[in-house]
Amino acid sequence: MAINRHSVPLALAVRSLDPAAALRSLDERGGAAVTFDAEITLHTAEEVRAALAPLGHTDCAHYGIRTVSDHITDDDRKRDPAFYADLEALELALTDRAPYVHTARLFQLVSRSPRR
């Protein structure tokens, strides 16, 4: 599970309202982990899947996490139980549906370790 590099331009444009930064971020691989005040390398699920293939992980399930909720700027609204329930239902419906898995804030790859 990792931050999805594909999600960065979308978050900058929609949540931060900074289309210029979103444009600059399209080919960037670096990012910042705000919580830990650290520089990080951003990846896509496709890149990680390619790195896992030589290790025998050729059948990875790809899921998106926080596909919509990270782009909603009204955090107070997310605390409303009815809104949250609807948002949760939407998130679950999008978790493995293309093209949304490619723009979710986080991605998760699930694979079984190959037998040796």
C-alpha angles and dihedrals in degrees: 000000000000145000107284113238089206090063097058099080091046093050092048093049099041107028100029095033089224109131092168091058089044090055092048091049096057094094099026120117097184129080142159129254100217095193093056098028090233138133114243138187113239121218138184124229088245091058093048092045089054090051091051096048096077087054090059098262097128099141105059120163110221121213132178121219126199092008096162109007095070090058095053106094096191098088092172089062090056088062092061105102096219093047091045091051091052091046091050091051090051093047091051092048092052099042096098102017123110132263092019096064087065095057101037113121091240131026129205126198117198121195139156116241109251118247116250 
